[in-house]
Amino acid sequence: MTEPGPQPKSSRAAITFIFITVLLDIMALGMVAPVLPKLVTEFLEQNTTWAAVTYGLFNAAFASLQFLFSPVVGSLSDRFGRRPLILASNLGLGLSYALMAWAPSLSLLFIGRAVSGITGASFGTASAYIADSTPIEKRAGAFGILGAAFGLGFILGPAIGGYLGEYSSRLPLWVAGGFSLVNACYGFFVLPESLPKNLRTNFRWRRANPIGSLKLLRRHPDLMALATVLFISTLAQVSLPSTVTLYAMFRYHWTPHTVGITLALVGIAMVIVQAGVVGQVVKRFGNRAALITGLCFGSAGLFYAGLAPTGGIFLFGIPIIALWGIFGAAGQTLMSHHVTASEQGQLQGANASLTGIAELVGPLIFPFTFAYFVSPGHSVAASGAPFLLAGALLAGNALFAFFATKGESDDDMVIDDAP
């Protein structure tokens, strides 16, 4: 394979723009979270059962389009360059949120949500831009900046969306769309192209296939058990974003502002766990123990959320759920032990595909479960059923992981590329 040429000199304005782009993408998702279920409920004349079903379909459509179009957008950026795809994504995302904010009907709201799934599939292109424009020795720090944008967006987005949602369910959508449109205009002037024409490749549909990366797991049978653990954990995790807003509004009578602040607190707790807890737990107890412990905390936190009788008691479960984050780094590390250095990128692609499938299936399970248990004839307490189901999945997953990883070691198991 031809080695890439000299890396283009990094532009501070361009890297700042990429940071802002990722931040606004995640903020927009967070801003929508406290208000979109309420907006759907308003269209359906406060029918919580049908609102849950409809919102589940909204999330499934969004996730499926993200899953399908992320590799397509990435491949198009390899052909035409990063700049046009990133700017088009910002423009499309801004227009999609504006359509959702204006939508006079549920069908137009759905179309806007679907378009945001397509145009929001740009994180891979943003990552590629960083890789293009940053020297190898500084790349980890640059990717860390993207991670910081993710964390900050998950904290600020729900808080801002919840606050604005107190005035109007549509206001956060207008603001999110405005941010993206302004960012597109700003990027038009400051964002240079990062991929030289001589390094571009022809577009191939087979390279844009989101399922293709899963072939790696079939070639490495030892990965299948760990991949199964990762998939079930991600599937259970979908119960929170797909259901928690409707659940809190129904059971605790929370306003969008209260939901937004709660989601921001979850984001803060997750950042604290990732920054200050994960490394210490892995160092002290090893990856296998950390993986199983994280799953157990996740299961306990979900059971707690499903059983909490009041909103105040629900809040005390946030640290428990946040400790679920111990699982992620440990699982990724153990999986990386089973592939060669040259297959690490393929492994991340396979993991991304598994995540995409789980995020597609989850909204067809948990909101529908919620819809059934808030229908007439069920008690208010039964509305926690989606979290109880997710907690049971994680409990079984922890038991499966205990037996499936008995042969794992924290020694260096990375396979050498040499024959």
C-alpha positions as CSV (number, residue, x, y, z in Angstrom):
1,M,0.0,0.0,0.0
2,T,1.3,3.5,-0.8
3,E,2.4,5.4,2.2
4,P,0.7,8.8,2.7
5,G,2.6,11.9,1.8
6,P,3.7,14.6,4.2
7,Q,1.0,15.6,6.5
8,P,-0.5,19.0,5.7
9,K,0.3,21.6,8.3
10,S,-2.3,21.8,10.9
11,S,-4.4,25.0,11.0
12,R,-5.5,26.2,14.4
13,A,-8.6,27.7,12.9
14,A,-9.4,24.5,11.1
15,I,-8.9,22.3,14.1
16,T,-11.0,24.7,16.2
17,F,-13.7,24.4,13.5
18,I,-13.7,20.6,13.7
19,F,-13.9,20.8,17.5
20,I,-16.9,23.2,17.2
21,T,-18.5,20.9,14.6
22,V,-18.4,17.8,16.8
23,L,-19.4,19.8,19.8
24,L,-22.5,21.3,18.1
25,D,-23.4,17.9,16.6
26,I,-23.5,16.3,20.1
27,M,-25.0,19.4,21.7
28,A,-27.8,19.3,19.1
29,L,-28.5,15.7,20.0
30,G,-28.5,16.6,23.7
31,M,-30.7,19.6,23.1
32,V,-33.3,17.5,21.3
33,A,-33.4,14.8,23.9
34,P,-35.5,16.6,26.6
35,V,-38.0,18.1,24.1
36,L,-38.5,15.8,21.2
37,P,-40.6,13.2,23.1
38,K,-42.7,16.1,24.5
39,L,-43.2,17.5,21.0
40,V,-44.3,14.0,19.7
41,T,-46.7,13.7,22.7
42,E,-48.2,17.1,21.8
43,F,-48.8,16.0,18.2
44,L,-50.5,12.9,19.5
45,E,-52.7,14.8,22.0
46,Q,-50.9,13.7,25.1
47,N,-51.4,9.9,24.4
48,T,-48.3,8.6,26.2
49,T,-48.7,5.0,24.8
50,W,-48.7,6.1,21.1
51,A,-46.0,8.7,21.8
52,A,-43.7,6.0,23.1
53,V,-44.3,3.9,20.0
54,T,-43.8,6.8,17.6
55,Y,-40.7,8.1,19.4
56,G,-39.3,4.6,19.2
57,L,-39.8,4.6,15.5
58,F,-38.2,8.0,15.3
59,N,-35.1,6.8,17.1
60,A,-34.9,3.6,15.0
61,A,-35.1,5.6,11.8
62,F,-32.4,8.0,13.0
63,A,-30.1,5.1,14.1
64,S,-30.6,3.1,11.0
65,L,-29.7,6.1,8.7
66,Q,-26.7,6.9,10.8
67,F,-25.6,3.2,10.5
68,L,-26.1,3.1,6.8
69,F,-24.7,6.5,5.8
70,S,-21.7,6.8,8.1
71,P,-19.5,4.6,5.9
72,V,-21.0,6.2,2.8
73,V,-20.1,9.7,3.9
74,G,-16.6,8.5,4.9
75,S,-16.1,6.9,1.5
76,L,-17.4,10.0,-0.3
77,S,-14.9,12.1,1.7
78,D,-12.1,9.8,0.5
79,R,-13.2,10.6,-3.1
80,F,-14.1,14.3,-3.0
81,G,-12.2,15.5,0.1
82,R,-13.1,16.2,3.7
83,R,-14.1,19.9,3.4
84,P,-17.2,19.6,1.1
85,L,-18.6,16.7,3.1
86,I,-18.1,18.4,6.5
87,L,-19.6,21.7,5.2
88,A,-22.5,19.9,3.5
89,S,-23.2,18.0,6.8
90,N,-23.3,21.2,8.8
91,L,-25.6,22.8,6.3
92,G,-27.9,19.7,6.1
93,L,-28.0,19.3,9.8
94,G,-29.0,23.0,10.3
95,L,-31.8,22.7,7.7
96,S,-33.0,19.4,9.2
97,Y,-33.4,20.9,12.7
98,A,-35.1,24.0,11.2
99,L,-37.6,21.6,9.4
100,M,-38.2,19.9,12.7
101,A,-38.7,23.2,14.5
102,W,-41.2,24.4,11.9
103,A,-42.9,21.1,11.2
104,P,-46.7,21.5,11.3
105,S,-47.3,17.7,11.2
106,L,-45.9,14.6,12.7
107,S,-44.8,13.3,9.3
108,L,-42.7,16.4,8.6
109,L,-41.2,16.1,12.0
110,F,-40.3,12.5,11.2
111,I,-38.7,13.5,7.8
112,G,-36.6,16.2,9.6
113,R,-35.4,13.6,12.1
114,A,-34.5,11.2,9.3
115,V,-32.5,13.9,7.4
116,S,-30.7,14.7,10.6
117,G,-29.7,11.1,10.8
118,I,-28.1,11.2,7.4
119,T,-26.4,14.6,7.7
120,G,-25.3,14.0,11.2
121,A,-23.2,11.0,10.1
122,S,-20.1,13.1,10.0
123,F,-18.0,12.1,13.0
124,G,-15.9,9.7,11.0
125,T,-15.1,12.4,8.5
126,A,-14.2,14.8,11.3
127,S,-11.9,12.1,12.7
128,A,-10.4,11.6,9.2
129,Y,-9.7,15.4,8.9
130,I,-7.8,15.2,12.2
131,A,-5.8,12.3,11.0
132,D,-5.0,14.0,7.7
133,S,-3.9,17.3,9.2
134,T,-2.1,16.3,12.4
135,P,1.4,14.7,12.7
136,I,1.4,11.2,14.0
137,E,3.1,12.2,17.3
138,K,0.4,14.8,18.0
139,R,-2.6,12.8,16.8
140,A,-3.6,11.3,20.1
141,G,-3.9,14.7,21.6
142,A,-6.0,15.9,18.7
143,F,-8.3,12.9,19.0
144,G,-8.5,13.7,22.7
145,I,-9.8,17.1,21.7
146,L,-12.6,15.4,19.8
147,G,-13.3,13.3,22.9
148,A,-13.5,16.4,25.0
149,A,-16.0,17.9,22.5
150,F,-18.1,14.7,22.9
151,G,-18.1,15.0,26.7
152,L,-18.8,18.7,26.8
153,G,-21.6,18.3,24.2
154,F,-23.3,15.6,26.3
155,I,-23.2,17.9,29.3
156,L,-24.2,21.3,27.8
157,G,-26.8,20.0,25.2
158,P,-29.4,18.6,27.6
159,A,-29.0,21.5,30.0
160,I,-29.5,24.1,27.3
161,G,-32.3,22.1,25.6
162,G,-34.2,21.6,28.9
163,Y,-33.9,25.3,29.8
164,L,-35.1,26.5,26.4
165,G,-37.8,23.8,26.3
166,E,-39.5,25.5,29.2
167,Y,-40.4,28.4,26.9
168,S,-41.3,26.2,23.8
169,S,-40.8,22.6,22.8
170,R,-39.6,23.9,19.4
171,L,-37.1,26.6,20.6
172,P,-34.2,24.1,21.2
173,L,-34.6,22.9,17.6
174,W,-34.4,26.4,16.2
175,V,-31.3,27.1,18.2
176,A,-29.6,23.8,17.3
177,G,-30.3,24.5,13.6
178,G,-29.1,28.0,13.9
179,F,-25.8,26.9,15.5
180,S,-25.2,24.4,12.6
181,L,-26.0,26.9,9.9
182,V,-23.7,29.6,11.4
183,N,-21.0,27.0,11.8
184,A,-21.3,26.0,8.1
185,C,-20.8,29.7,7.1
186,Y,-17.9,30.0,9.4
187,G,-16.3,26.8,8.1
188,F,-16.7,28.1,4.5
189,F,-14.1,30.7,5.3
190,V,-11.7,29.0,7.7
191,L,-11.7,25.3,6.8
192,P,-9.0,24.3,4.2
193,E,-9.1,20.9,2.5
194,S,-7.0,18.3,4.4
195,L,-6.8,15.5,1.8
196,P,-4.6,16.2,-1.2
197,K,-6.0,15.2,-4.6
198,N,-3.2,12.6,-5.2
199,L,-4.3,10.7,-2.1
200,R,-8.0,10.5,-3.0
201,T,-9.5,7.1,-3.9
202,N,-12.4,6.2,-6.1
203,F,-15.8,5.6,-4.5
204,R,-16.7,1.9,-4.1
205,W,-20.0,0.7,-2.7
206,R,-18.3,-2.3,-1.2
207,R,-16.1,0.0,0.9
208,A,-19.2,1.8,2.1
209,N,-20.8,-1.4,3.4
210,P,-21.4,-1.2,7.2
211,I,-21.8,-4.9,7.5
212,G,-18.5,-5.8,5.8
213,S,-16.4,-5.0,8.8
214,L,-18.1,-7.7,10.9
215,K,-16.3,-10.4,8.8
216,L,-13.3,-9.8,11.1
217,L,-15.2,-11.3,14.0
218,R,-15.9,-14.5,12.0
219,R,-12.2,-14.8,11.2
220,H,-11.4,-14.6,14.9
221,P,-13.7,-16.9,16.8
222,D,-12.2,-15.9,20.2
223,L,-13.6,-12.4,19.6
224,M,-17.2,-13.6,19.2
225,A,-17.9,-14.0,22.9
226,L,-16.5,-10.5,23.7
227,A,-18.4,-9.0,20.7
228,T,-21.6,-10.6,22.1
229,V,-20.9,-9.0,25.5
230,L,-20.3,-5.6,23.8
231,F,-23.5,-5.9,21.7
232,I,-25.8,-6.8,24.7
233,S,-24.3,-4.0,26.8
234,T,-24.9,-1.4,24.1
235,L,-28.4,-2.8,23.5
236,A,-29.2,-2.4,27.2
237,Q,-27.8,1.1,27.2
238,V,-30.2,2.2,24.4
239,S,-33.0,1.8,27.0
240,L,-31.9,5.1,28.6
241,P,-31.9,7.6,25.7
242,S,-34.9,6.0,24.0
243,T,-37.2,5.9,27.0
244,V,-36.0,8.0,30.0
245,T,-37.6,11.3,28.9
246,L,-41.0,9.8,28.4
247,Y,-40.6,7.8,31.6
248,A,-39.6,10.8,33.7
249,M,-42.5,12.9,32.3
250,F,-45.0,10.1,32.9
251,R,-43.9,8.7,36.3
252,Y,-42.4,11.8,38.0
253,H,-44.2,14.6,36.0
254,W,-40.8,16.2,35.2
255,T,-40.6,19.2,32.9
256,P,-38.1,19.4,30.0
257,H,-35.9,21.6,32.2
258,T,-35.7,19.0,34.9
259,V,-35.0,16.2,32.4
260,G,-32.3,18.4,30.8
261,I,-30.5,19.0,34.1
262,T,-30.7,15.3,35.0
263,L,-29.2,14.3,31.6
264,A,-26.4,16.9,32.1
265,L,-25.7,15.4,35.6
266,V,-25.5,12.0,33.9
267,G,-22.9,13.4,31.5
268,I,-20.9,14.9,34.3
269,A,-20.9,11.6,36.2
270,M,-19.8,9.7,33.1
271,V,-16.9,12.1,32.5
272,I,-15.8,11.7,36.2
273,V,-15.9,7.9,35.9
274,Q,-14.0,7.9,32.6
275,A,-11.4,10.4,33.8
276,G,-10.8,9.3,37.3
277,V,-12.2,5.8,38.0
278,V,-11.7,3.6,35.0
279,G,-7.9,3.7,34.9
280,Q,-7.6,3.0,38.7
281,V,-10.0,0.1,38.6
282,V,-8.3,-1.6,35.6
283,K,-4.8,-1.0,37.2
284,R,-5.9,-2.5,40.5
285,F,-8.1,-5.4,39.4
286,G,-7.4,-6.0,35.7
287,N,-9.5,-5.8,32.6
288,R,-11.6,-8.9,33.1
289,A,-12.7,-7.9,36.6
290,A,-13.3,-4.4,35.4
291,L,-15.5,-5.6,32.6
292,I,-17.7,-7.8,34.8
293,T,-17.8,-5.2,37.6
294,G,-19.0,-2.5,35.1
295,L,-21.7,-4.8,33.8
296,C,-22.9,-5.4,37.4
297,F,-23.0,-1.7,38.2
298,G,-25.0,-1.1,35.0
299,S,-27.5,-3.8,35.8
300,A,-27.9,-2.5,39.4
301,G,-28.3,1.1,38.1
302,L,-31.0,0.1,35.6
303,F,-32.9,-1.9,38.2
304,Y,-32.7,1.1,40.5
305,A,-34.0,3.4,37.8
306,G,-36.9,1.1,37.0
307,L,-38.0,0.8,40.6
308,A,-37.3,4.3,41.9
309,P,-40.7,5.6,43.2
310,T,-39.9,9.3,43.1
311,G,-37.8,11.6,41.0
312,G,-35.6,12.5,44.0
313,I,-34.8,8.8,44.6
314,F,-34.2,8.3,40.9
315,L,-31.4,10.9,41.0
316,F,-29.4,8.9,43.5
317,G,-29.0,6.2,41.0
318,I,-27.0,8.3,38.6
319,P,-23.6,7.4,40.1
320,I,-24.4,3.7,39.9
321,I,-25.3,3.9,36.2
322,A,-22.2,6.0,35.5
323,L,-20.0,3.3,37.0
324,W,-21.2,1.1,34.1
325,G,-18.6,3.1,32.1
326,I,-15.9,0.9,33.7
327,F,-17.0,-1.8,31.2
328,G,-16.2,0.0,28.0
329,A,-12.4,0.5,28.2
330,A,-11.9,-3.0,29.6
331,G,-14.0,-4.6,26.9
332,Q,-12.2,-2.7,24.1
333,T,-8.8,-3.7,25.6
334,L,-9.6,-7.4,25.9
335,M,-10.9,-7.4,22.3
336,S,-7.8,-5.7,21.0
337,H,-5.7,-8.6,22.5
338,H,-7.1,-11.0,19.9
339,V,-6.2,-9.2,16.7
340,T,-3.0,-8.1,15.0
341,A,-1.8,-4.5,15.0
342,S,-2.8,-4.2,11.3
343,E,-6.4,-5.3,12.2
344,Q,-7.0,-2.8,15.0
345,G,-8.8,-0.4,12.6
346,Q,-11.0,-3.2,11.3
347,L,-11.8,-4.1,14.9
348,Q,-13.0,-0.6,15.6
349,G,-15.1,-0.7,12.5
350,A,-16.7,-4.0,13.6
351,N,-17.4,-2.5,17.0
352,A,-19.0,0.5,15.4
353,S,-21.2,-1.8,13.3
354,L,-22.3,-3.7,16.4
355,T,-23.1,-0.4,18.1
356,G,-25.1,0.7,15.1
357,I,-27.1,-2.5,15.0
358,A,-27.8,-2.3,18.8
359,E,-28.9,1.4,18.4
360,L,-31.3,0.3,15.6
361,V,-32.8,-2.6,17.5
362,G,-33.1,-1.0,20.9
363,P,-35.6,1.7,19.9
364,L,-37.8,-1.1,18.7
365,I,-37.7,-2.9,22.0
366,F,-37.7,-0.5,25.0
367,P,-40.1,2.3,23.9
368,F,-42.6,-0.4,22.8
369,T,-42.2,-2.1,26.2
370,F,-42.8,1.2,27.8
371,A,-45.9,1.8,25.6
372,Y,-47.3,-1.5,26.7
373,F,-46.9,-0.9,30.4
374,V,-48.3,2.6,30.4
375,S,-51.5,1.5,28.6
376,P,-54.7,1.3,30.5
377,G,-54.8,-1.5,33.1
378,H,-51.2,-1.1,34.4
379,S,-50.0,0.7,37.4
380,V,-47.7,3.7,37.2
381,A,-44.9,1.7,38.8
382,A,-45.0,-0.7,35.9
383,S,-43.7,2.1,33.6
384,G,-40.2,1.2,34.8
385,A,-40.4,-2.1,32.8
386,P,-38.0,-1.0,30.1
387,F,-35.2,-0.5,32.6
388,L,-36.0,-3.7,34.4
389,L,-35.7,-5.5,31.1
390,A,-32.4,-3.8,30.3
391,G,-31.1,-4.6,33.8
392,A,-32.0,-8.3,33.4
393,L,-30.2,-8.3,30.1
394,L,-27.1,-6.9,31.7
395,A,-27.3,-9.3,34.6
396,G,-27.4,-12.2,32.2
397,N,-24.6,-10.6,30.2
398,A,-22.4,-10.3,33.3
399,L,-22.9,-14.0,34.0
400,F,-22.1,-14.9,30.4
401,A,-19.0,-12.6,30.5
402,F,-17.8,-14.3,33.7
403,F,-17.7,-17.7,32.0
404,A,-16.7,-16.5,28.5
405,T,-13.6,-14.6,29.7
406,K,-12.2,-17.2,32.0
407,G,-9.2,-17.7,29.7
408,E,-8.5,-14.0,29.4
409,S,-5.4,-12.5,30.8
410,D,-4.1,-8.9,31.3
411,D,-0.8,-10.0,29.9
412,D,0.2,-8.7,26.5
413,M,-1.8,-11.0,24.2
414,V,-1.6,-8.9,21.1
415,I,-0.7,-11.1,18.1
416,D,2.4,-10.1,16.3
417,D,2.0,-9.3,12.6
418,A,5.0,-11.5,11.8
419,P,4.4,-15.0,10.6
